[in-house]
Structures are given as C-alpha cells and as structure tokens.
C-alpha cells in the first residue's frame, strides 16, 4: 500500500496550545525485537483479547469496532450516569518499548487508535498512559499520563475557575499532524514507542512524532484498540518488543 501523495509531514504539523511543532524523524526510532503477539483474526479468538468498552466483533476475518456508547446517558433508576465513549478492545500484552503494527480501515468510523495503559498506575485516570489516534484528516499523539489524564490536571480542567491553569500544563503533551486518508481503504499503521518517544507511520511513511515524559512509563501492561463511530476495521496485528534503532 502507498500513502496518498497529498500526505503532509512534519513541516505542516501543529501541536495543541501552540507549542513548537516536533520534527518527525524520517527514519524509525525503534528496531524489532521479540515478536510478542500476532493475530490475523482468521481462527479462534486469541485468549489475550478482552472487552473493555463494547462493541467489537470478528467478522469475515477482521476485527470490527462499532461505538455503541455514542451519547451520554444520565443516572436513572439507581444506575450511574454513562458518558459517551469509543469502543475499546484490549490485549494483556505487557510492554515497555514496543512496535505495534496493525492494518486499519475506516468504514464510517471517525477515529481509530492504538493506546497503552497501566491499570495499576493511580496517577492518571484509569491508568491511561499514551496513545496514537488516527482520523481521516489527522494523526494525533497524546501523552495522557503526564497530560490530559493526569489526575490533578484533569481536576483543574473540570473546574471552570482553573481550566486555563490546567490547559497550560498540557503544552507539549499532544501533537497533531495532518494526513489525507480515504474511507474504505486499508492502511498499515505502525506505532513505535521507545523511552519517552513515540513515532507513527502509515504505509511506511512517517506521519507523527512526540517526545514526552509520560510515554516513557515503564510498565505499559495493556495495549488497546479504539474505535469512535461506526465502523472501523483492524487486521493483521503484530506486537514486538523494541530496542532503540541506534542500538543504544
């Protein structure tokens, strides 16, 4: 597969809250080590998969995500309120540095992502660490551990009187890069995570990069796939341990 010729790289990148845009390394920052996991969704469902937020199904040899929690539901009849949330499917694959490669296809979905969590980490909401989100028009890399999901920052931003203070702490924790992808077309997404750096490529072309402290979290216990909207497809996922490309 080839990336569309109109794909824009680091020269047109933007970072939230006007931080200086990072330069996207043209060469990989990681090299593949041990293959930890692979699934082409052609046979029985691998035991490592588990439901996090419904709904994912395996259909015709691919994993399909469909967001069903698409509206906020207020508390009623003794049941707690539910916030709208992307569908999330999880893998119990502990990593520190890794390369995740997966084929993705937008069939109505508005966002597909690869995320890393550590449920035992209590400094960020629900143990969120970092993620790479893909939309048809943008790739976004987010340090959640030390950014939007860090407990104190999250509390500040939910308080109108302190929101501006919280927003200032997010500078440099998120980077967004324009792309031009097509609906109903398969792309190979690769997410490299080494130390406190994350690099994203699509069909072998570098499209995003962020260096931020939370990415360096040493105990990423879970890898999760997310889908906002209806529907998003995933196939041929592989996860490797990774070493720095320079061998350091």
C-alpha positions as CSV (number, residue, x, y, z in Angstrom):
1,X,0.0,0.0,0.0
2,X,1.1,3.6,-0.7
3,X,0.3,6.7,1.3
4,X,-1.6,9.2,-0.6
5,X,0.6,11.8,-2.4
6,X,-1.1,14.6,-0.6
7,X,0.0,13.4,2.8
8,X,1.6,16.2,4.7
9,X,4.5,15.5,7.2
10,X,6.2,17.5,9.9
11,X,6.6,20.8,8.1
12,X,2.8,21.2,8.4
13,X,2.4,19.8,11.9
14,X,0.8,21.6,14.7
15,X,0.8,21.0,18.4
16,X,-2.1,21.8,20.8
17,X,-1.9,25.1,22.6
18,X,0.7,26.4,20.2
19,X,3.8,24.5,21.4
20,X,6.6,24.3,18.9
21,X,5.9,21.5,16.5
22,X,8.2,18.5,16.8
23,X,10.2,17.3,13.8
24,X,9.1,13.9,12.6
25,X,12.1,11.6,12.3
26,X,12.3,10.2,8.7
27,X,13.9,7.0,9.9
28,X,12.5,4.6,12.5
29,X,13.3,5.2,16.2
30,X,12.9,1.5,17.0
31,X,14.0,-1.8,15.7
32,X,12.0,-5.0,16.1
33,X,13.0,-7.5,18.8
34,X,11.0,-10.5,20.0
35,X,7.6,-11.0,18.4
36,X,5.2,-10.9,21.4
37,X,1.8,-11.3,19.7
38,X,0.2,-11.7,16.3
39,X,-3.4,-12.2,15.2
40,X,-4.9,-12.3,11.7
41,X,-8.5,-13.0,13.0
42,X,-8.9,-16.0,10.8
43,X,-9.2,-18.6,13.5
44,X,-10.5,-18.7,17.1
45,X,-10.3,-15.5,19.2
46,X,-6.9,-15.3,20.9
47,X,-7.1,-15.6,24.7
48,X,-5.2,-12.3,25.2
49,X,-8.1,-10.3,23.8
50,X,-10.8,-9.0,26.2
51,X,-13.7,-6.5,26.1
52,X,-13.1,-3.1,27.6
53,X,-15.8,-0.9,26.2
54,X,-18.3,-2.6,23.8
55,X,-18.6,-3.3,20.9
56,X,-16.0,-5.3,18.9
57,X,-16.7,-8.4,16.8
58,X,-14.7,-10.6,14.5
59,X,-16.4,-10.7,11.1
60,X,-15.0,-12.1,7.8
61,X,-11.5,-12.5,9.1
62,X,-11.2,-8.9,10.5
63,X,-11.8,-7.2,13.9
64,X,-14.6,-4.7,13.6
65,X,-15.2,-1.9,16.1
66,X,-18.5,-0.1,16.5
67,X,-19.2,2.6,19.0
68,X,-22.4,1.9,20.8
69,X,-22.0,4.2,23.8
70,X,-22.4,7.2,21.5
71,X,-24.5,9.5,23.7
72,X,-24.3,10.5,27.4
73,X,-26.9,8.6,29.5
74,X,-27.9,10.4,32.7
75,X,-28.2,8.5,36.0
76,X,-31.6,6.9,36.5
77,X,-33.3,4.0,38.4
78,X,-30.3,3.6,40.7
79,X,-27.9,3.2,37.8
80,X,-24.9,5.6,37.4
81,X,-24.6,8.0,34.5
82,X,-22.7,6.8,31.5
83,X,-20.6,9.1,29.3
84,X,-20.3,8.5,25.6
85,X,-17.1,6.5,24.9
86,X,-15.3,5.0,22.0
87,X,-15.4,1.2,21.7
88,X,-12.2,-0.3,23.1
89,X,-10.8,-3.8,22.8
90,X,-7.8,-4.8,24.9
91,X,-4.7,-7.0,24.9
92,X,-3.0,-8.2,28.0
93,X,0.5,-7.8,26.5
94,X,2.9,-6.1,28.9
95,X,5.5,-3.9,27.2
96,X,7.9,-1.1,27.9
97,X,9.3,-0.3,24.5
98,X,7.4,-1.8,21.5
99,X,6.4,-1.7,17.9
100,X,2.7,-2.2,17.2
101,X,1.7,-2.8,13.6
102,X,-1.9,-3.2,12.5
103,X,-3.9,-2.7,9.3
104,X,-6.8,-0.3,9.7
105,X,-9.8,0.7,7.5
106,X,-12.4,3.4,8.0
107,X,-15.9,2.2,7.2
108,X,-17.7,5.1,8.8
109,X,-15.6,5.4,11.9
110,X,-14.4,8.9,12.8
111,X,-11.3,7.7,14.8
112,X,-9.2,4.6,15.2
113,X,-6.4,4.3,17.7
114,X,-3.7,2.3,19.5
115,X,-3.4,3.1,23.2
116,X,-1.2,2.0,26.1
117,X,-2.5,1.7,29.7
118,X,-1.4,0.5,33.1
119,X,-4.4,-0.1,35.3
120,X,-2.2,-0.3,38.4
121,X,-0.9,3.2,37.9
122,X,-3.0,5.5,40.0
123,X,-1.6,8.9,39.0
124,X,-3.7,9.1,35.9
125,X,-7.4,8.4,35.3
126,X,-8.0,4.7,34.7
127,X,-4.3,4.1,34.2
128,X,-4.2,5.9,30.8
129,X,-0.6,6.3,29.6
130,X,-0.4,7.3,25.9
131,X,-2.0,6.8,22.5
132,X,-1.8,7.4,18.8
133,X,-5.1,8.4,17.3
134,X,-5.8,8.3,13.5
135,X,-8.6,10.2,11.7
136,X,-9.1,10.6,8.0
137,X,-7.5,14.1,8.2
138,X,-5.1,13.9,11.2
139,X,-2.9,11.8,13.3
140,X,-2.6,12.8,17.0
141,X,-0.1,11.5,19.6
142,X,-1.1,12.1,23.2
143,X,0.9,11.7,26.4
144,X,-2.0,11.1,28.8
145,X,-0.1,10.1,31.9
146,X,1.5,13.5,32.3
147,X,-1.1,15.3,30.3
148,X,-4.9,15.2,29.9
149,X,-5.5,12.2,32.1
150,X,-3.1,13.1,35.0
151,X,-5.4,13.4,38.0
152,X,-4.6,16.9,39.1
153,X,-4.7,18.3,35.6
154,X,-8.0,16.6,34.9
155,X,-9.5,18.0,38.0
156,X,-8.3,21.5,37.1
157,X,-9.8,21.4,33.7
158,X,-13.2,20.2,35.0
159,X,-13.2,23.3,37.2
160,X,-14.1,26.4,35.1
161,X,-12.1,28.6,37.5
162,X,-8.9,26.6,37.0
163,X,-9.3,25.3,33.4
164,X,-6.9,27.8,32.0
165,X,-4.3,26.8,34.6
166,X,-4.8,23.1,33.6
167,X,-4.6,23.9,29.9
168,X,-1.1,25.5,30.3
169,X,0.1,22.2,31.7
170,X,-0.9,20.4,28.5
171,X,1.5,22.3,26.3
172,X,3.8,19.8,24.6
173,X,1.8,16.8,25.7
174,X,-0.1,16.4,22.5
175,X,1.0,16.7,18.9
176,X,-1.3,16.7,15.8
177,X,-0.3,16.2,12.2
178,X,-2.5,16.5,9.0
179,X,-3.0,13.5,6.8
180,X,-5.3,12.8,3.9
181,X,-6.7,9.2,4.1
182,X,-9.6,7.6,2.3
183,X,-12.7,5.8,3.6
184,X,-12.9,2.1,2.7
185,X,-9.1,1.8,2.0
186,X,-6.7,-0.3,4.1
187,X,-3.6,1.2,5.6
188,X,-0.8,-0.2,7.6
189,X,-0.4,1.7,10.9
190,X,2.8,1.3,12.9
191,X,3.4,2.8,16.3
192,X,6.9,2.8,17.7
193,X,7.4,3.5,21.4
194,X,11.0,3.8,22.7
195,X,11.7,5.5,26.0
196,X,9.8,8.8,26.1
197,X,9.3,8.9,22.3
198,X,6.5,7.8,20.0
199,X,6.7,7.7,16.2
200,X,3.8,6.9,14.0
201,X,3.9,5.8,10.3
202,X,1.3,4.9,7.8
203,X,2.2,2.6,4.9
204,X,5.9,3.1,5.8
205,X,5.8,6.9,5.7
206,X,6.5,8.9,8.9
207,X,3.4,10.9,9.9
208,X,3.8,11.8,13.5
209,X,6.2,12.1,16.5
210,X,6.2,13.2,20.1
211,X,8.7,13.1,22.9
212,X,7.0,13.5,26.3
213,X,7.8,12.1,29.7
214,X,4.6,10.0,30.2
215,X,5.4,8.0,27.1
216,X,8.4,6.6,28.9
217,X,6.2,4.8,31.5
218,X,8.0,1.6,32.2
219,X,5.1,-0.8,32.8
220,X,2.6,-0.5,29.9
221,X,0.6,-3.5,30.9
222,X,-2.1,-3.2,28.2
223,X,-2.4,-2.4,24.5
224,X,-5.9,-1.4,23.4
225,X,-7.5,-0.7,20.1
226,X,-10.2,2.0,20.0
227,X,-12.9,3.0,17.5
228,X,-15.1,6.1,17.6
229,X,-18.2,6.0,15.3
230,X,-19.4,3.2,13.1
231,X,-17.5,1.2,11.8
232,X,-13.7,0.7,12.0
233,X,-11.8,-2.4,10.9
234,X,-8.5,-3.9,12.2
235,X,-6.5,-6.8,10.8
236,X,-3.1,-8.5,11.0
237,X,-1.9,-7.0,14.3
238,X,1.6,-7.7,15.4
239,X,3.4,-6.6,18.6
240,X,7.2,-6.7,19.0
241,X,9.5,-5.8,21.9
242,X,11.6,-2.9,20.6
243,X,15.1,-1.6,21.0
244,X,16.3,1.9,20.0
245,X,17.1,2.0,16.3
246,X,20.6,3.2,17.1
247,X,21.2,0.3,19.4
248,X,21.8,2.4,22.5
